Amino acid sequence: MKKTSLYLDDEHLHLLRRISQREQRPQAEILRDAISLYAREKLDHQFALQRVGRDGTERLPWDGRSIGEIPDDELMAGFGQR
C-alpha cells in the first residue's frame, strides 16, 4: 500500500470525519471504499455507453451521443423482435 495526500475543503473534511466516527472506521478505509465504488460505477457506465452486449459483441455503432440524447423511438427500434 502506498501513502498519498489529498486536499479536501471544509465540507468534505467534515463529512469524512462524521462518517469515520459514525462507522468507527479509519478515514483512509472510507476513501478507498469510495474510490472503489466510483470506479465500479464508471466502468458500468462505460459498458452501457459502448453499447456492448453481455457476450462482448457490439450491438450498435457508437455515434457519440449519450443515452439521453437518443430519441425514444430510436432506442426502441427492434425491441421485442428477433
PyMOL Python script that loads the backbone (N, CA, C, O; Angstrom):
from pymol import cmd

cmd.read_pdbstr("""\
ATOM      1  N   MET A   1       0.846  -1.165   0.000  1.00  0.00           N
ATOM      2  CA  MET A   1       0.000   0.000   0.000  1.00  0.00           C
ATOM      3  C   MET A   1       0.897   1.235   0.000  1.00  0.00           C
ATOM      4  O   MET A   1       1.920   1.269   0.684  1.00  0.00           O
ATOM      5  N   LYS A   2       0.506   2.247  -0.771  1.00  0.00           N
ATOM      6  CA  LYS A   2       1.281   3.489  -0.874  1.00  0.00           C
ATOM      7  C   LYS A   2       0.541   4.614  -0.170  1.00  0.00           C
ATOM      8  O   LYS A   2      -0.688   4.620  -0.101  1.00  0.00           O
ATOM      9  N   LYS A   3       1.294   5.549   0.342  1.00  0.00           N
ATOM     10  CA  LYS A   3       0.726   6.718   1.000  1.00  0.00           C
ATOM     11  C   LYS A   3       0.555   7.831  -0.023  1.00  0.00           C
ATOM     12  O   LYS A   3       1.407   8.025  -0.890  1.00  0.00           O
ATOM     13  N   THR A   4      -0.550   8.556   0.084  1.00  0.00           N
ATOM     14  CA  THR A   4      -0.788   9.703  -0.791  1.00  0.00           C
ATOM     15  C   THR A   4      -1.436  10.807   0.019  1.00  0.00           C
ATOM     16  O   THR A   4      -1.881  10.583   1.145  1.00  0.00           O
ATOM     17  N   SER A   5      -1.487  11.986  -0.547  1.00  0.00           N
ATOM     18  CA  SER A   5      -2.127  13.127   0.109  1.00  0.00           C
ATOM     19  C   SER A   5      -3.199  13.680  -0.800  1.00  0.00           C
ATOM     20  O   SER A   5      -3.099  13.582  -2.023  1.00  0.00           O
ATOM     21  N   LEU A   6      -4.221  14.258  -0.206  1.00  0.00           N
ATOM     22  CA  LEU A   6      -5.231  14.938  -0.999  1.00  0.00           C
ATOM     23  C   LEU A   6      -5.735  16.136  -0.225  1.00  0.00           C
ATOM     24  O   LEU A   6      -5.619  16.196   0.999  1.00  0.00           O
ATOM     25  N   TYR A   7      -6.288  17.075  -0.941  1.00  0.00           N
ATOM     26  CA  TYR A   7      -6.826  18.280  -0.340  1.00  0.00           C
ATOM     27  C   TYR A   7      -8.338  18.202  -0.333  1.00  0.00           C
ATOM     28  O   TYR A   7      -8.961  17.908  -1.353  1.00  0.00           O
ATOM     29  N   LEU A   8      -8.926  18.469   0.827  1.00  0.00           N
ATOM     30  CA  LEU A   8     -10.375  18.481   0.968  1.00  0.00           C
ATOM     31  C   LEU A   8     -10.810  19.844   1.473  1.00  0.00           C
ATOM     32  O   LEU A   8     -10.146  20.449   2.315  1.00  0.00           O
ATOM     33  N   ASP A   9     -11.928  20.322   0.953  1.00  0.00           N
ATOM     34  CA  ASP A   9     -12.473  21.561   1.502  1.00  0.00           C
ATOM     35  C   ASP A   9     -13.103  21.232   2.857  1.00  0.00           C
ATOM     36  O   ASP A   9     -13.226  20.063   3.221  1.00  0.00           O
ATOM     37  N   ASP A  10     -13.495  22.256   3.593  1.00  0.00           N
ATOM     38  CA  ASP A  10     -14.020  22.060   4.942  1.00  0.00           C
ATOM     39  C   ASP A  10     -15.236  21.144   4.966  1.00  0.00           C
ATOM     40  O   ASP A  10     -15.371  20.319   5.870  1.00  0.00           O
ATOM     41  N   GLU A  11     -16.118  21.278   3.989  1.00  0.00           N
ATOM     42  CA  GLU A  11     -17.334  20.471   3.954  1.00  0.00           C
ATOM     43  C   GLU A  11     -17.013  18.983   3.784  1.00  0.00           C
ATOM     44  O   GLU A  11     -17.546  18.143   4.508  1.00  0.00           O
ATOM     45  N   HIS A  12     -16.138  18.663   2.820  1.00  0.00           N
ATOM     46  CA  HIS A  12     -15.783  17.265   2.595  1.00  0.00           C
ATOM     47  C   HIS A  12     -15.009  16.678   3.778  1.00  0.00           C
ATOM     48  O   HIS A  12     -15.195  15.512   4.126  1.00  0.00           O
ATOM     49  N   LEU A  13     -14.156  17.473   4.384  1.00  0.00           N
ATOM     50  CA  LEU A  13     -13.418  17.017   5.555  1.00  0.00           C
ATOM     51  C   LEU A  13     -14.373  16.713   6.701  1.00  0.00           C
ATOM     52  O   LEU A  13     -14.229  15.703   7.389  1.00  0.00           O
ATOM     53  N   HIS A  14     -15.342  17.588   6.898  1.00  0.00           N
ATOM     54  CA  HIS A  14     -16.350  17.380   7.947  1.00  0.00           C
ATOM     55  C   HIS A  14     -17.149  16.099   7.681  1.00  0.00           C
ATOM     56  O   HIS A  14     -17.379  15.306   8.594  1.00  0.00           O
ATOM     57  N   LEU A  15     -17.567  15.904   6.433  1.00  0.00           N
ATOM     58  CA  LEU A  15     -18.315  14.698   6.087  1.00  0.00           C
ATOM     59  C   LEU A  15     -17.483  13.438   6.322  1.00  0.00           C
ATOM     60  O   LEU A  15     -17.980  12.455   6.871  1.00  0.00           O
ATOM     61  N   LEU A  16     -16.243  13.470   5.913  1.00  0.00           N
ATOM     62  CA  LEU A  16     -15.369  12.315   6.092  1.00  0.00           C
ATOM     63  C   LEU A  16     -15.190  11.998   7.575  1.00  0.00           C
ATOM     64  O   LEU A  16     -15.241  10.835   7.976  1.00  0.00           O
ATOM     65  N   ARG A  17     -14.982  13.020   8.375  1.00  0.00           N
ATOM     66  CA  ARG A  17     -14.816  12.793   9.815  1.00  0.00           C
ATOM     67  C   ARG A  17     -16.088  12.217  10.437  1.00  0.00           C
ATOM     68  O   ARG A  17     -16.024  11.306  11.262  1.00  0.00           O
ATOM     69  N   ARG A  18     -17.243  12.752  10.038  1.00  0.00           N
ATOM     70  CA  ARG A  18     -18.512  12.246  10.584  1.00  0.00           C
ATOM     71  C   ARG A  18     -18.723  10.779  10.223  1.00  0.00           C
ATOM     72  O   ARG A  18     -19.112   9.975  11.071  1.00  0.00           O
ATOM     73  N   ILE A  19     -18.466  10.436   8.967  1.00  0.00           N
ATOM     74  CA  ILE A  19     -18.623   9.040   8.534  1.00  0.00           C
ATOM     75  C   ILE A  19     -17.669   8.151   9.317  1.00  0.00           C
ATOM     76  O   ILE A  19     -18.054   7.077   9.780  1.00  0.00           O
ATOM     77  N   SER A  20     -16.432   8.592   9.467  1.00  0.00           N
ATOM     78  CA  SER A  20     -15.416   7.827  10.179  1.00  0.00           C
ATOM     79  C   SER A  20     -15.828   7.574  11.624  1.00  0.00           C
ATOM     80  O   SER A  20     -15.686   6.462  12.133  1.00  0.00           O
ATOM     81  N   GLN A  21     -16.330   8.594  12.268  1.00  0.00           N
ATOM     82  CA  GLN A  21     -16.761   8.446  13.663  1.00  0.00           C
ATOM     83  C   GLN A  21     -17.994   7.556  13.764  1.00  0.00           C
ATOM     84  O   GLN A  21     -18.065   6.680  14.627  1.00  0.00           O
ATOM     85  N   ARG A  22     -18.948   7.778  12.895  1.00  0.00           N
ATOM     86  CA  ARG A  22     -20.200   7.021  12.943  1.00  0.00           C
ATOM     87  C   ARG A  22     -19.945   5.533  12.688  1.00  0.00           C
ATOM     88  O   ARG A  22     -20.520   4.681  13.365  1.00  0.00           O
ATOM     89  N   GLU A  23     -19.093   5.223  11.722  1.00  0.00           N
ATOM     90  CA  GLU A  23     -18.851   3.835  11.351  1.00  0.00           C
ATOM     91  C   GLU A  23     -17.674   3.213  12.092  1.00  0.00           C
ATOM     92  O   GLU A  23     -17.395   2.023  11.943  1.00  0.00           O
ATOM     93  N   GLN A  24     -16.985   4.025  12.891  1.00  0.00           N
ATOM     94  CA  GLN A  24     -15.812   3.539  13.632  1.00  0.00           C
ATOM     95  C   GLN A  24     -14.808   2.882  12.685  1.00  0.00           C
ATOM     96  O   GLN A  24     -14.313   1.781  12.929  1.00  0.00           O
ATOM     97  N   ARG A  25     -14.526   3.600  11.595  1.00  0.00           N
ATOM     98  CA  ARG A  25     -13.579   3.111  10.594  1.00  0.00           C
ATOM     99  C   ARG A  25     -12.577   4.209  10.292  1.00  0.00           C
ATOM    100  O   ARG A  25     -12.904   5.389  10.421  1.00  0.00           O
ATOM    101  N   PRO A  26     -11.367   3.853   9.895  1.00  0.00           N
ATOM    102  CA  PRO A  26     -10.375   4.870   9.523  1.00  0.00           C
ATOM    103  C   PRO A  26     -10.818   5.643   8.273  1.00  0.00           C
ATOM    104  O   PRO A  26     -11.475   5.099   7.386  1.00  0.00           O
ATOM    105  N   GLN A  27     -10.446   6.905   8.232  1.00  0.00           N
ATOM    106  CA  GLN A  27     -10.791   7.744   7.082  1.00  0.00           C
ATOM    107  C   GLN A  27     -10.214   7.165   5.792  1.00  0.00           C
ATOM    108  O   GLN A  27     -10.870   7.200   4.751  1.00  0.00           O
ATOM    109  N   ALA A  28      -9.013   6.640   5.853  1.00  0.00           N
ATOM    110  CA  ALA A  28      -8.378   6.091   4.651  1.00  0.00           C
ATOM    111  C   ALA A  28      -9.191   4.921   4.095  1.00  0.00           C
ATOM    112  O   ALA A  28      -9.323   4.773   2.880  1.00  0.00           O
ATOM    113  N   GLU A  29      -9.731   4.099   4.981  1.00  0.00           N
ATOM    114  CA  GLU A  29     -10.538   2.964   4.533  1.00  0.00           C
ATOM    115  C   GLU A  29     -11.808   3.446   3.834  1.00  0.00           C
ATOM    116  O   GLU A  29     -12.223   2.878   2.824  1.00  0.00           O
ATOM    117  N   ILE A  30     -12.409   4.476   4.370  1.00  0.00           N
ATOM    118  CA  ILE A  30     -13.623   5.042   3.767  1.00  0.00           C
ATOM    119  C   ILE A  30     -13.310   5.605   2.386  1.00  0.00           C
ATOM    120  O   ILE A  30     -14.078   5.411   1.444  1.00  0.00           O
ATOM    121  N   LEU A  31     -12.188   6.299   2.267  1.00  0.00           N
ATOM    122  CA  LEU A  31     -11.794   6.854   0.970  1.00  0.00           C
ATOM    123  C   LEU A  31     -11.494   5.751  -0.041  1.00  0.00           C
ATOM    124  O   LEU A  31     -11.867   5.866  -1.208  1.00  0.00           O
ATOM    125  N   ARG A  32     -10.829   4.690   0.393  1.00  0.00           N
ATOM    126  CA  ARG A  32     -10.564   3.572  -0.523  1.00  0.00           C
ATOM    127  C   ARG A  32     -11.870   2.947  -1.007  1.00  0.00           C
ATOM    128  O   ARG A  32     -12.019   2.637  -2.189  1.00  0.00           O
ATOM    129  N   ASP A  33     -12.812   2.764  -0.087  1.00  0.00           N
ATOM    130  CA  ASP A  33     -14.115   2.214  -0.471  1.00  0.00           C
ATOM    131  C   ASP A  33     -14.838   3.135  -1.452  1.00  0.00           C
ATOM    132  O   ASP A  33     -15.454   2.673  -2.412  1.00  0.00           O
ATOM    133  N   ALA A  34     -14.757   4.436  -1.200  1.00  0.00           N
ATOM    134  CA  ALA A  34     -15.416   5.408  -2.083  1.00  0.00           C
ATOM    135  C   ALA A  34     -14.797   5.376  -3.480  1.00  0.00           C
ATOM    136  O   ALA A  34     -15.518   5.456  -4.475  1.00  0.00           O
ATOM    137  N   ILE A  35     -13.490   5.262  -3.564  1.00  0.00           N
ATOM    138  CA  ILE A  35     -12.810   5.195  -4.860  1.00  0.00           C
ATOM    139  C   ILE A  35     -13.201   3.920  -5.597  1.00  0.00           C
ATOM    140  O   ILE A  35     -13.451   3.946  -6.803  1.00  0.00           O
ATOM    141  N   SER A  36     -13.253   2.812  -4.877  1.00  0.00           N
ATOM    142  CA  SER A  36     -13.647   1.538  -5.500  1.00  0.00           C
ATOM    143  C   SER A  36     -15.071   1.608  -6.036  1.00  0.00           C
ATOM    144  O   SER A  36     -15.343   1.156  -7.148  1.00  0.00           O
ATOM    145  N   LEU A  37     -15.967   2.166  -5.253  1.00  0.00           N
ATOM    146  CA  LEU A  37     -17.356   2.304  -5.682  1.00  0.00           C
ATOM    147  C   LEU A  37     -17.458   3.208  -6.909  1.00  0.00           C
ATOM    148  O   LEU A  37     -18.170   2.890  -7.861  1.00  0.00           O
ATOM    149  N   TYR A  38     -16.755   4.319  -6.883  1.00  0.00           N
ATOM    150  CA  TYR A  38     -16.756   5.257  -8.008  1.00  0.00           C
ATOM    151  C   TYR A  38     -16.243   4.573  -9.281  1.00  0.00           C
ATOM    152  O   TYR A  38     -16.837   4.699 -10.352  1.00  0.00           O
ATOM    153  N   ALA A  39     -15.142   3.857  -9.142  1.00  0.00           N
ATOM    154  CA  ALA A  39     -14.553   3.179 -10.301  1.00  0.00           C
ATOM    155  C   ALA A  39     -15.508   2.126 -10.853  1.00  0.00           C
ATOM    156  O   ALA A  39     -15.657   1.999 -12.068  1.00  0.00           O
ATOM    157  N   ARG A  40     -16.151   1.376  -9.974  1.00  0.00           N
ATOM    158  CA  ARG A  40     -17.086   0.339 -10.412  1.00  0.00           C
ATOM    159  C   ARG A  40     -18.261   0.957 -11.160  1.00  0.00           C
ATOM    160  O   ARG A  40     -18.685   0.431 -12.189  1.00  0.00           O
ATOM    161  N   GLU A  41     -18.788   2.062 -10.657  1.00  0.00           N
ATOM    162  CA  GLU A  41     -19.910   2.723 -11.329  1.00  0.00           C
ATOM    163  C   GLU A  41     -19.484   3.291 -12.673  1.00  0.00           C
ATOM    164  O   GLU A  41     -20.245   3.228 -13.639  1.00  0.00           O
ATOM    165  N   LYS A  42     -18.292   3.838 -12.749  1.00  0.00           N
ATOM    166  CA  LYS A  42     -17.810   4.389 -14.019  1.00  0.00           C
ATOM    167  C   LYS A  42     -17.597   3.289 -15.046  1.00  0.00           C
ATOM    168  O   LYS A  42     -17.905   3.477 -16.223  1.00  0.00           O
ATOM    169  N   LEU A  43     -17.082   2.156 -14.624  1.00  0.00           N
ATOM    170  CA  LEU A  43     -16.887   1.050 -15.556  1.00  0.00           C
ATOM    171  C   LEU A  43     -18.229   0.559 -16.075  1.00  0.00           C
ATOM    172  O   LEU A  43     -18.364   0.280 -17.266  1.00  0.00           O
ATOM    173  N   ASP A  44     -19.222   0.448 -15.205  1.00  0.00           N
ATOM    174  CA  ASP A  44     -20.559   0.041 -15.627  1.00  0.00           C
ATOM    175  C   ASP A  44     -21.131   1.044 -16.615  1.00  0.00           C
ATOM    176  O   ASP A  44     -21.776   0.664 -17.592  1.00  0.00           O
ATOM    177  N   HIS A  45     -20.894   2.325 -16.361  1.00  0.00           N
ATOM    178  CA  HIS A  45     -21.401   3.387 -17.236  1.00  0.00           C
ATOM    179  C   HIS A  45     -20.736   3.290 -18.608  1.00  0.00           C
ATOM    180  O   HIS A  45     -21.407   3.413 -19.632  1.00  0.00           O
ATOM    181  N   GLN A  46     -19.439   3.074 -18.631  1.00  0.00           N
ATOM    182  CA  GLN A  46     -18.728   2.940 -19.897  1.00  0.00           C
ATOM    183  C   GLN A  46     -19.242   1.732 -20.668  1.00  0.00           C
ATOM    184  O   GLN A  46     -19.368   1.781 -21.892  1.00  0.00           O
ATOM    185  N   PHE A  47     -19.538   0.655 -19.962  1.00  0.00           N
ATOM    186  CA  PHE A  47     -20.072  -0.551 -20.585  1.00  0.00           C
ATOM    187  C   PHE A  47     -21.363  -0.208 -21.330  1.00  0.00           C
ATOM    188  O   PHE A  47     -21.558  -0.618 -22.474  1.00  0.00           O
ATOM    189  N   ALA A  48     -22.234   0.542 -20.674  1.00  0.00           N
ATOM    190  CA  ALA A  48     -23.508   0.912 -21.287  1.00  0.00           C
ATOM    191  C   ALA A  48     -23.291   1.858 -22.464  1.00  0.00           C
ATOM    192  O   ALA A  48     -23.944   1.722 -23.499  1.00  0.00           O
ATOM    193  N   LEU A  49     -22.381   2.811 -22.311  1.00  0.00           N
ATOM    194  CA  LEU A  49     -22.163   3.780 -23.381  1.00  0.00           C
ATOM    195  C   LEU A  49     -21.552   3.124 -24.616  1.00  0.00           C
ATOM    196  O   LEU A  49     -21.783   3.579 -25.736  1.00  0.00           O
ATOM    197  N   GLN A  50     -20.792   2.082 -24.426  1.00  0.00           N
ATOM    198  CA  GLN A  50     -20.170   1.421 -25.568  1.00  0.00           C
ATOM    199  C   GLN A  50     -21.159   0.531 -26.298  1.00  0.00           C
ATOM    200  O   GLN A  50     -20.869   0.020 -27.379  1.00  0.00           O
ATOM    201  N   ARG A  51     -22.328   0.349 -25.701  1.00  0.00           N
ATOM    202  CA  ARG A  51     -23.383  -0.455 -26.310  1.00  0.00           C
ATOM    203  C   ARG A  51     -22.872  -1.831 -26.694  1.00  0.00           C
ATOM    204  O   ARG A  51     -23.040  -2.293 -27.823  1.00  0.00           O
ATOM    205  N   VAL A  52     -22.250  -2.462 -25.729  1.00  0.00           N
ATOM    206  CA  VAL A  52     -21.707  -3.799 -25.939  1.00  0.00           C
ATOM    207  C   VAL A  52     -22.635  -4.792 -25.271  1.00  0.00           C
ATOM    208  O   VAL A  52     -23.077  -4.583 -24.141  1.00  0.00           O
ATOM    209  N   GLY A  53     -22.925  -5.865 -25.968  1.00  0.00           N
ATOM    210  CA  GLY A  53     -23.764  -6.905 -25.397  1.00  0.00           C
ATOM    211  C   GLY A  53     -23.033  -7.689 -24.334  1.00  0.00           C
ATOM    212  O   GLY A  53     -21.808  -7.614 -24.230  1.00  0.00           O
ATOM    213  N   ARG A  54     -23.770  -8.435 -23.550  1.00  0.00           N
ATOM    214  CA  ARG A  54     -23.169  -9.237 -22.484  1.00  0.00           C
ATOM    215  C   ARG A  54     -22.168 -10.251 -23.026  1.00  0.00           C
ATOM    216  O   ARG A  54     -21.245 -10.662 -22.323  1.00  0.00           O
ATOM    217  N   ASP A  55     -22.356 -10.646 -24.268  1.00  0.00           N
ATOM    218  CA  ASP A  55     -21.422 -11.612 -24.857  1.00  0.00           C
ATOM    219  C   ASP A  55     -20.195 -10.933 -25.465  1.00  0.00           C
ATOM    220  O   ASP A  55     -19.337 -11.602 -26.040  1.00  0.00           O
ATOM    221  N   GLY A  56     -20.110  -9.609 -25.342  1.00  0.00           N
ATOM    222  CA  GLY A  56     -18.951  -8.873 -25.822  1.00  0.00           C
ATOM    223  C   GLY A  56     -19.078  -8.339 -27.235  1.00  0.00           C
ATOM    224  O   GLY A  56     -18.186  -7.639 -27.713  1.00  0.00           O
ATOM    225  N   THR A  57     -20.175  -8.658 -27.914  1.00  0.00           N
ATOM    226  CA  THR A  57     -20.345  -8.165 -29.274  1.00  0.00           C
ATOM    227  C   THR A  57     -20.974  -6.778 -29.252  1.00  0.00           C
ATOM    228  O   THR A  57     -21.814  -6.472 -28.405  1.00  0.00           O
ATOM    229  N   GLU A  58     -20.557  -5.957 -30.186  1.00  0.00           N
ATOM    230  CA  GLU A  58     -21.092  -4.606 -30.265  1.00  0.00           C
ATOM    231  C   GLU A  58     -22.499  -4.669 -30.844  1.00  0.00           C
ATOM    232  O   GLU A  58     -22.722  -5.273 -31.893  1.00  0.00           O
ATOM    233  N   ARG A  59     -23.447  -4.041 -30.150  1.00  0.00           N
ATOM    234  CA  ARG A  59     -24.843  -4.078 -30.577  1.00  0.00           C
ATOM    235  C   ARG A  59     -25.171  -2.963 -31.566  1.00  0.00           C
ATOM    236  O   ARG A  59     -25.856  -3.191 -32.562  1.00  0.00           O
ATOM    237  N   LEU A  60     -24.692  -1.788 -31.294  1.00  0.00           N
ATOM    238  CA  LEU A  60     -24.951  -0.636 -32.163  1.00  0.00           C
ATOM    239  C   LEU A  60     -23.653   0.139 -32.326  1.00  0.00           C
ATOM    240  O   LEU A  60     -22.853   0.201 -31.393  1.00  0.00           O
ATOM    241  N   PRO A  61     -23.434   0.720 -33.472  1.00  0.00           N
ATOM    242  CA  PRO A  61     -22.244   1.565 -33.600  1.00  0.00           C
ATOM    243  C   PRO A  61     -22.390   2.789 -32.703  1.00  0.00           C
ATOM    244  O   PRO A  61     -23.474   3.363 -32.605  1.00  0.00           O
ATOM    245  N   TRP A  62     -21.323   3.182 -32.062  1.00  0.00           N
ATOM    246  CA  TRP A  62     -21.378   4.326 -31.153  1.00  0.00           C
ATOM    247  C   TRP A  62     -21.241   5.600 -31.960  1.00  0.00           C
ATOM    248  O   TRP A  62     -20.300   5.754 -32.739  1.00  0.00           O
ATOM    249  N   ASP A  63     -22.178   6.510 -31.773  1.00  0.00           N
ATOM    250  CA  ASP A  63     -22.161   7.754 -32.538  1.00  0.00           C
ATOM    251  C   ASP A  63     -21.836   8.972 -31.678  1.00  0.00           C
ATOM    252  O   ASP A  63     -21.970  10.106 -32.138  1.00  0.00           O
ATOM    253  N   GLY A  64     -21.415   8.751 -30.450  1.00  0.00           N
ATOM    254  CA  GLY A  64     -21.001   9.859 -29.595  1.00  0.00           C
ATOM    255  C   GLY A  64     -22.103  10.458 -28.753  1.00  0.00           C
ATOM    256  O   GLY A  64     -21.836  11.316 -27.913  1.00  0.00           O
ATOM    257  N   ARG A  65     -23.347  10.024 -28.958  1.00  0.00           N
ATOM    258  CA  ARG A  65     -24.444  10.587 -28.181  1.00  0.00           C
ATOM    259  C   ARG A  65     -24.593   9.863 -26.851  1.00  0.00           C
ATOM    260  O   ARG A  65     -24.327   8.667 -26.740  1.00  0.00           O
ATOM    261  N   SER A  66     -25.023  10.617 -25.846  1.00  0.00           N
ATOM    262  CA  SER A  66     -25.357   9.979 -24.576  1.00  0.00           C
ATOM    263  C   SER A  66     -26.747   9.372 -24.713  1.00  0.00           C
ATOM    264  O   SER A  66     -27.480   9.690 -25.649  1.00  0.00           O
ATOM    265  N   ILE A  67     -27.103   8.503 -23.786  1.00  0.00           N
ATOM    266  CA  ILE A  67     -28.406   7.843 -23.843  1.00  0.00           C
ATOM    267  C   ILE A  67     -29.549   8.861 -23.808  1.00  0.00           C
ATOM    268  O   ILE A  67     -30.604   8.636 -24.403  1.00  0.00           O
ATOM    269  N   GLY A  68     -29.338   9.970 -23.115  1.00  0.00           N
ATOM    270  CA  GLY A  68     -30.365  10.998 -23.024  1.00  0.00           C
ATOM    271  C   GLY A  68     -30.583  11.765 -24.317  1.00  0.00           C
ATOM    272  O   GLY A  68     -31.613  12.417 -24.486  1.00  0.00           O
ATOM    273  N   GLU A  69     -29.639  11.696 -25.214  1.00  0.00           N
ATOM    274  CA  GLU A  69     -29.741  12.414 -26.484  1.00  0.00           C
ATOM    275  C   GLU A  69     -30.384  11.580 -27.590  1.00  0.00           C
ATOM    276  O   GLU A  69     -30.684  12.100 -28.665  1.00  0.00           O
ATOM    277  N   ILE A  70     -30.593  10.311 -27.335  1.00  0.00           N
ATOM    278  CA  ILE A  70     -31.158   9.427 -28.353  1.00  0.00           C
ATOM    279  C   ILE A  70     -32.672   9.405 -28.219  1.00  0.00           C
ATOM    280  O   ILE A  70     -33.177   9.108 -27.136  1.00  0.00           O
ATOM    281  N   PRO A  71     -33.415   9.708 -29.277  1.00  0.00           N
ATOM    282  CA  PRO A  71     -34.880   9.711 -29.207  1.00  0.00           C
ATOM    283  C   PRO A  71     -35.424   8.333 -28.822  1.00  0.00           C
ATOM    284  O   PRO A  71     -34.853   7.303 -29.181  1.00  0.00           O
ATOM    285  N   ASP A  72     -36.525   8.335 -28.095  1.00  0.00           N
ATOM    286  CA  ASP A  72     -37.129   7.084 -27.626  1.00  0.00           C
ATOM    287  C   ASP A  72     -37.415   6.111 -28.767  1.00  0.00           C
ATOM    288  O   ASP A  72     -37.162   4.912 -28.642  1.00  0.00           O
ATOM    289  N   ASP A  73     -37.941   6.624 -29.876  1.00  0.00           N
ATOM    290  CA  ASP A  73     -38.284   5.711 -30.973  1.00  0.00           C
ATOM    291  C   ASP A  73     -37.038   5.019 -31.529  1.00  0.00           C
ATOM    292  O   ASP A  73     -37.103   3.869 -31.964  1.00  0.00           O
ATOM    293  N   GLU A  74     -35.928   5.711 -31.514  1.00  0.00           N
ATOM    294  CA  GLU A  74     -34.681   5.107 -31.982  1.00  0.00           C
ATOM    295  C   GLU A  74     -34.181   4.053 -30.985  1.00  0.00           C
ATOM    296  O   GLU A  74     -33.684   2.997 -31.378  1.00  0.00           O
ATOM    297  N   LEU A  75     -34.322   4.357 -29.696  1.00  0.00           N
ATOM    298  CA  LEU A  75     -33.921   3.391 -28.679  1.00  0.00           C
ATOM    299  C   LEU A  75     -34.772   2.131 -28.718  1.00  0.00           C
ATOM    300  O   LEU A  75     -34.272   1.034 -28.468  1.00  0.00           O
ATOM    301  N   MET A  76     -36.046   2.281 -29.029  1.00  0.00           N
ATOM    302  CA  MET A  76     -36.975   1.155 -29.000  1.00  0.00           C
ATOM    303  C   MET A  76     -37.025   0.400 -30.323  1.00  0.00           C
ATOM    304  O   MET A  76     -37.683  -0.637 -30.416  1.00  0.00           O
ATOM    305  N   ALA A  77     -36.341   0.903 -31.343  1.00  0.00           N
ATOM    306  CA  ALA A  77     -36.360   0.246 -32.641  1.00  0.00           C
ATOM    307  C   ALA A  77     -35.878  -1.199 -32.519  1.00  0.00           C
ATOM    308  O   ALA A  77     -34.785  -1.455 -32.015  1.00  0.00           O
ATOM    309  N   GLY A  78     -36.682  -2.118 -32.975  1.00  0.00           N
ATOM    310  CA  GLY A  78     -36.334  -3.522 -32.958  1.00  0.00           C
ATOM    311  C   GLY A  78     -36.577  -4.209 -31.624  1.00  0.00           C
ATOM    312  O   GLY A  78     -36.327  -5.408 -31.493  1.00  0.00           O
ATOM    313  N   PHE A  79     -37.058  -3.476 -30.638  1.00  0.00           N
ATOM    314  CA  PHE A  79     -37.309  -4.081 -29.333  1.00  0.00           C
ATOM    315  C   PHE A  79     -38.390  -5.150 -29.450  1.00  0.00           C
ATOM    316  O   PHE A  79     -39.455  -4.908 -30.017  1.00  0.00           O
ATOM    317  N   GLY A  80     -38.114  -6.310 -28.919  1.00  0.00           N
ATOM    318  CA  GLY A  80     -39.086  -7.409 -28.954  1.00  0.00           C
ATOM    319  C   GLY A  80     -39.056  -8.214 -30.233  1.00  0.00           C
ATOM    320  O   GLY A  80     -39.792  -9.191 -30.373  1.00  0.00           O
ATOM    321  N   GLN A  81     -38.203  -7.809 -31.178  1.00  0.00           N
ATOM    322  CA  GLN A  81     -38.097  -8.554 -32.422  1.00  0.00           C
ATOM    323  C   GLN A  81     -36.886  -9.468 -32.361  1.00  0.00           C
ATOM    324  O   GLN A  81     -35.924  -9.203 -31.641  1.00  0.00           O
ATOM    325  N   ARG A  82     -36.950 -10.530 -33.114  1.00  0.00           N
ATOM    326  CA  ARG A  82     -35.807 -11.447 -33.169  1.00  0.00           C
ATOM    327  C   ARG A  82     -35.253 -11.494 -34.547  1.00  0.00           C
ATOM    328  O   ARG A  82     -34.285 -12.211 -34.799  1.00  0.00           O
TER     329      ARG A  82
END
""", "prot")
cmd.dss("prot")
cmd.show_as("cartoon", "prot")
cmd.util.cbc("prot")
cmd.orient("prot")
